[in-house]
């Protein structure tokens, strides 16, 4: 299978795994919910997990792939503040933890670009402008 055909399914798998993790280990995610958001962190953890599962389904299905991949790119931008909060909160932890938290920050860029590429490649295959 050519790489371009696998890319959407790999992205869907990443999203699905992250979505499941939000329900399987919510405390990890509760800790990085920005305090400025209203309501309990657990609600945001579950909501973002549900969104990731929905995005995974949409990216996996060719009929909804293009629009959902664009929504995924926006989602990756939207969760960036949580990654910043994690990096700030973990600045006094041991070096491996700090490195993981800081390493998540630039990782958002390739994730956004990946989702955009999935949308772009889907558009080309469908022949839409």
Beta strands, then each sheet from edge to edge (+ up, - down):
end
